[in-house]
């Protein structure tokens, strides 16, 4: 199994933290919204909505694209957006890995978030079960 970092959204709705950070970074580079749109391939409308806090859950692909355009590590944007880092194990099976990684791109944000929650709940339950078996074996 391979380890990767998965970001889970901690709050729903508008995103003022991300809005302020994107605007701050864009202005620090001296970019207009149009220039940032050209650098990222995102629309001016989307960037405007993001900067006014109207975008609640950008996809991982969008966050990475935006980070590259703003010349920052994507973790800066994830933190501003209120995501928390959780270590997850991705399966070696290429089909499962592909399905997991493409969920952000192919599903709407709400469905992708639901699937991440299901996976995280399942993994947490399995960890608790393993811990309980270890603890039971030592008593």
Residue pairs with C-beta under 8 A, 6 or more apart in sequence:
1 89
1 90
1 91
1 92
2 89
2 90
2 92
2 97
3 87
3 88
3 89
3 90
4 88
4 90
5 85
5 86
5 87
5 88
6 85
6 86
6 87
6 88
6 116
6 120
7 60
7 78
7 83
7 84
7 85
7 86
8 83
8 84
8 86
8 113
8 116
8 117
8 120
9 56
9 57
9 81
9 82
9 83
9 113
10 82
10 83
10 84
11 82
12 56
12 57
13 56
14 53
14 54
14 56
15 50
15 53
15 55
15 56
15 57
15 81
15 82
16 53
17 80
17 81
17 82
18 50
18 53
18 55
18 58
18 77
18 80
18 81
18 82
19 50
19 51
19 52
19 53
19 55
20 80
21 76
21 77
21 80
21 81
22 47
22 50
22 51
22 66
22 70
22 77
22 80
23 51
25 70
25 71
25 72
25 76
26 33
26 36
26 47
26 51
26 70
29 70
29 71
31 39
33 44
33 47
33 48
33 51
34 44
36 42
36 47
36 69
36 70
37 43
37 44
37 46
37 47
39 69
40 47
40 65
40 66
40 68
40 69
41 65
42 62
42 65
42 66
42 69
46 55
49 55
50 58
50 66
56 109
57 109
57 110
57 113
58 66
58 81
59 104
59 105
59 109
59 112
60 104
61 104
61 105
63 74
63 77
63 78
63 81
64 74
66 74
66 77
67 73
67 74
67 76
67 77
70 77
78 85
86 120
88 119
88 120
88 123
89 123
90 96
90 97
90 100
90 101
91 97
91 100
100 119
103 111
103 112
103 115
103 116
104 112
107 115
